[in-house]
C-alpha cells in the first residue's frame, strides 16, 4: 500500500472492523474490501499525478477511450466515460483544438460524426503511459524478490476481479 498520500481514511480506520471480525465472516470480507478500495484509490491518485501530457484527467480518459473504441461516435464515447453528451462535446472539442483527435463523417450515415485519434494523440498517450509505468517500475524495483512475486500473484487476482463476465 502506498502510504505517502494524505487522506481522511487511514489503515487504522479500518483496523477496528478487522480486529472484531471472525475469520471467514462477512465482516472480514467487508474489511478486506475497504482496504482494497482504499489502496486502489490511492494508487490511482498516484498514477494520475504522474501524467504530464498537458491534459486534464477527463481529456486523458476520453483520448484513451477513443483509442480503445477505434472510431466511436460522441454518444458512444460519452457512454463509455459515463458523462453527458454535452460534456463529451466540450472534452472532444478541447482534444480537437490540441490536435489529438479529429471528427470524421460516418460513411454509412453522414449525420453521424466519429472521433479518431491522431498521431499526436497516440504520442501523448504513449508518453503518459511511459511516465506511469516508470513510476510503478521504480516502486516495484524497491520491493524484495518475494514481495515482487506476491505482487505478480496479486496482479493476476486483480485482473480476475475486474474481468468482465462475457458468458
N, C-alpha and C positions, 0 to 999 in steps of 0.2 A: 504494500500500500504506500502511496506517495503521501508523506506527511508534511510537505512543505507548503501546502496550500491552506490558507486560513478559511475556517468555516464555522458556523454555529454547531455543526454536528461533529463530534469527535468520536474516536473509537470508544472512549469511556462512556459516551452517551448510550451506546448500545450494549455495553458490558453488563449492566444490571439485568436486562432481559435474558442475556445468555447465562448469567450466573444462576438464575432461578429456573432455567429450563431443564426438563428431563431429557436425557439422550433420546433422540429419535422423535421427540414431541413436536407438535405444531409450533411451539414457542422457539424451539431450536431452529426450525426451518425459517421462521419469521426473522429471527435474529441474524441468521446467515444471509437471508435476502436483504436485510437492511445494510449489513456490512458490505455485501457485494454491490448494492446500488450506490453506496457512498464511495467506494473505491473506484467504480467505473465512472461516476460523475467527476471525481477529482482527476482521474486520468484523462478524461475527455477535455476538461478545462485546461489541463497542462498542454495537451496536444493542440488545442485551439489557439493557445498563446504562442505556439511555435510557428504558426502560419505567418508568413511575411510576403504575401503575394499582392498586397495593396487592395485586398478585397475584404468586405465585411463577411462575417460568418454565413449570412444568408446568401450572399453572392457566391461564395466558395461552394456552398452546398448545392445551389442551383446549377452552377457550372459543372460540378461533378455529376449531377443528375442528368444534364444534357449529354455528357459523355457516356454515361451508363445506358440511357434510354435510346441513344442513337440520334434520332431526329424528332423529338417529341413536339406536340402542339403545346401552346401555352397552358391549356387546360390540363393536359396530362402532366406537365411539369408542376403545375400548381397542386395537383392532387398528390403527386409524389412528395412534394415538400410540405404538404398539409397547410397551405396558405390559400387565401382567396385570390381569384384570378387578377383583380386589380393590383394586388401587392406583387404578384409574379410579373405583371406587365412592367411595373417600375423596376424590379430587380433585373429583368432581361434587358430593359432599356439601358440601364447603367452598364451592364456587361457588353451590350452592343456599342455603347459610346467608348468603352475601353478597347474595343476591337477583339473581344474574346468570343463572341458569338455573332451569328448573322441570322436574319429571318429569311426563309425561303418559302415561296408559294408552293403549296402541295400540288403536284402534277395531276392527281386524281380529282381534287376539289379545290379550285382556285380561290375559294373563300377562306380556306384554311392556311394559316402560316405555320411553318415548322421552324424550330430553332436548331441550328447546327453549330457545333464548336469549331473555332478557327485554330490554325496552328499556334497562334498567340495564346489562346485559351488552354490548349493542350500543354504548352510550355509552362504556363502559370501553375496548372495542376501538378505537373511533374516537379516543379520547384517546391511547392507547398508540401507535397508528399515526401520529397527527399529530406526536407527540414524535420518533418515529424518522425520519419524513420531514423534519422541520425540521432535525434533526441532520445528515442526509445533504445536504439542500439547502444548508446553511451550508458544508459541506466542498466540495461541487461548485462553489459560487459562488466559492470561493477559487482554483479552477483557472483556468489560461489557456484562452482560447477553443479552441485546438487540442486541449488536453487534454480539455476537455468533449466535443468532437466524438469524440475517441478513446474516451472513456468511453461515449458513446452506442453506438458500434460494439461495444465490449466487452460492453455490456449485452445487445445483440442476440445475441452469441455465447453468453453465459452462459445466456440464455433457451433457445437451441437445445440447449445442453449438458444442461440439466435437463429438457427436454421429454420427455414420455413417448411411447414408441413405440406408437401405437394401431393400427398396421397390422400 
